[in-house]
């Protein structure tokens, strides 16, 4: 993930959602990063609905 500000925000989301550190490692792989970001957005929406 080239955008370091966006990457830092994604790492905070991963930590807040208590997801495995493998999600953070996947952010460095272009193919996996897009899927991780999409997954995080979906999980954040679900988390908002539950709270």
N, CA, C and O of each residue as an XYZ file, in Angstrom:
204
protein
N       0.865     -1.163      0.000
C       0.000      0.000      0.000
C       0.908      1.221      0.000
O       1.707      1.402      0.919
N       0.793      2.050     -1.013
C       1.699      3.176     -1.196
C       1.361      4.376     -0.312
O       2.262      5.067      0.163
N       0.095      4.622     -0.093
C      -0.332      5.779      0.697
C      -0.177      5.467      2.183
O      -0.983      4.736      2.759
N       0.869      6.028      2.800
C       1.192      5.700      4.187
C       0.143      6.199      5.177
O      -0.067      5.565      6.211
N      -0.509      7.302      4.892
C      -1.559      7.821      5.780
C      -2.745      6.866      5.769
O      -3.292      6.529      6.818
N      -3.136      6.435      4.575
C      -4.249      5.491      4.442
C      -3.883      4.156      5.081
O      -4.717      3.524      5.728
N      -2.637      3.728      4.899
C      -2.182      2.474      5.484
C      -2.260      2.548      7.011
O      -2.689      1.589      7.653
N      -1.855      3.661      7.589
C      -1.914      3.827      9.044
C      -3.355      3.749      9.538
O      -3.620      3.169     10.591
N      -4.279      4.325      8.788
C      -5.701      4.260      9.150
C      -6.212      2.823      9.068
O      -7.000      2.392      9.910
N      -5.771      2.095      8.073
C      -6.185      0.697      7.932
C      -5.628     -0.148      9.080
O      -6.311     -1.036      9.591
N      -4.390      0.131      9.480
C      -3.788     -0.600     10.598
C      -4.568     -0.322     11.882
O      -4.804     -1.239     12.668
N      -4.969      0.921     12.103
C      -5.781      1.241     13.280
C      -7.104      0.486     13.239
O      -7.562     -0.013     14.267
N      -7.717      0.399     12.074
C      -8.975     -0.338     11.943
C      -8.774     -1.820     12.251
O      -9.587     -2.436     12.938
N      -7.696     -2.376     11.741
C      -7.393     -3.786     11.995
C      -7.223     -4.026     13.491
O      -7.735     -5.002     14.039
N      -6.503     -3.132     14.137
C      -6.282     -3.268     15.584
C      -7.576     -3.066     16.359
O      -7.850     -3.803     17.306
N      -8.370     -2.083     15.974
C      -9.633     -1.812     16.664
C     -10.605     -2.980     16.541
O     -11.337     -3.286     17.482
N     -10.609     -3.628     15.385
C     -11.492     -4.774     15.163
C     -10.882     -6.077     15.685
O     -11.491     -7.143     15.593
N      -9.674     -5.972     16.233
C      -8.958     -7.111     16.814
C      -8.784     -8.250     15.805
O      -9.019     -9.418     16.116
N      -8.373     -7.888     14.613
C      -8.135     -8.861     13.558
C      -6.684     -9.345     13.611
O      -5.838     -8.686     14.216
N      -6.389    -10.474     12.993
C      -5.016    -11.007     13.018
C      -4.009    -10.050     12.369
O      -4.354     -9.265     11.486
N      -2.778    -10.136     12.823
C      -1.720     -9.289     12.266
C      -1.436     -9.627     10.798
O      -0.807     -8.838     10.094
N      -1.886    -10.772     10.344
C      -1.688    -11.119      8.932
C      -2.409    -10.128      8.022
O      -2.014     -9.945      6.870
N      -3.461     -9.489      8.530
C      -4.145     -8.454      7.742
C      -3.203     -7.271      7.518
O      -3.184     -6.691      6.432
N      -2.430     -6.915      8.530
C      -1.477     -5.807      8.401
C      -0.404     -6.181      7.396
O      -0.041     -5.367      6.547
N       0.106     -7.395      7.478
C       1.132     -7.854      6.542
C       0.601     -7.862      5.113
O       1.349     -7.576      4.178
N      -0.668     -8.182      4.932
C      -1.268     -8.245      3.593
C      -1.352     -6.867      2.946
O      -1.451     -6.768      1.723
N      -1.313     -5.800      3.747
C      -1.378     -4.449      3.180
C      -0.164     -4.132      2.310
O      -0.219     -3.221      1.483
N       0.931     -4.870      2.486
C       2.138     -4.638      1.694
C       2.097     -5.339      0.336
O       2.958     -5.095     -0.510
N       1.121     -6.195      0.121
C       0.957     -6.900     -1.146
C      -0.194     -6.248     -1.905
O      -1.329     -6.247     -1.428
N       0.086     -5.703     -3.068
C      -0.911     -4.950     -3.829
C      -2.192     -5.745     -4.065
O      -3.289     -5.200     -3.935
N      -2.068     -7.010     -4.404
C      -3.250     -7.827     -4.679
C      -4.081     -8.042     -3.419
O      -5.308     -7.956     -3.452
N      -3.408     -8.320     -2.322
C      -4.109     -8.587     -1.081
C      -4.627     -7.309     -0.428
O      -5.663     -7.334      0.237
N      -3.932     -6.210     -0.607
C      -4.310     -4.959      0.051
C      -5.720     -4.526     -0.342
O      -6.487     -4.081      0.512
N      -6.067     -4.648     -1.600
C      -7.397     -4.239     -2.052
C      -8.479     -5.068     -1.365
O      -9.519     -4.538     -0.973
N      -8.234     -6.351     -1.222
C      -9.205     -7.227     -0.555
C      -9.298     -6.918      0.940
O     -10.383     -6.948      1.520
N      -8.163     -6.625      1.551
C      -8.157     -6.285      2.974
C      -8.947     -4.997      3.209
O      -9.742     -4.919      4.145
N      -8.732     -4.002      2.375
C      -9.442     -2.734      2.517
C     -10.945     -2.951      2.361
O     -11.736     -2.431      3.148
N     -11.330     -3.708      1.360
C     -12.753     -3.995      1.145
C     -13.346     -4.745      2.343
O     -14.450     -4.438      2.792
N     -12.614     -5.712      2.845
C     -13.066     -6.471      4.014
C     -13.210     -5.569      5.228
O     -14.192     -5.668      5.964
N     -12.236     -4.686      5.442
C     -12.300     -3.768      6.582
C     -13.517     -2.863      6.504
O     -14.187     -2.628      7.510
N     -13.805     -2.354      5.311
C     -14.977     -1.488      5.153
C     -16.259     -2.243      5.512
O     -17.132     -1.702      6.190
N     -16.366     -3.473      5.062
C     -17.554     -4.281      5.384
C     -17.652     -4.548      6.886
O     -18.727     -4.431      7.474
N     -16.531     -4.904      7.498
C     -16.540     -5.187      8.933
C     -16.828     -3.936      9.761
O     -17.497     -4.011     10.791
N     -16.325     -2.789      9.311
C     -16.607     -1.536     10.021
C     -18.095     -1.209      9.966
O     -18.667     -0.755     10.957
N     -18.723     -1.437      8.818
C     -20.159     -1.185      8.689
C     -20.946     -2.112      9.618
O     -21.879     -1.674     10.291
N     -20.570     -3.386      9.653
C     -21.233     -4.326     10.554
C     -21.037     -3.920     12.009
O     -21.971     -3.980     12.809
N     -19.839     -3.513     12.343
C     -19.537     -3.095     13.705
C     -20.397     -1.874     14.108
O     -20.889     -1.800     15.233
N     -20.563     -0.945     13.192
C     -21.401      0.235     13.462
C     -22.851     -0.177     13.710
O     -23.513      0.381     14.585
N     -23.342     -1.141     12.953
C     -24.724     -1.595     13.113
C     -24.924     -2.272     14.461
O     -25.984     -2.133     15.072
N     -23.917     -3.003     14.931
C     -24.048     -3.717     16.202
C     -23.943     -2.785     17.391
O     -24.472     -3.086     18.461
N     -23.274     -1.666     17.223
C     -23.068     -0.746     18.353
C     -24.038      0.356     18.331
O     -24.009      1.221     19.206
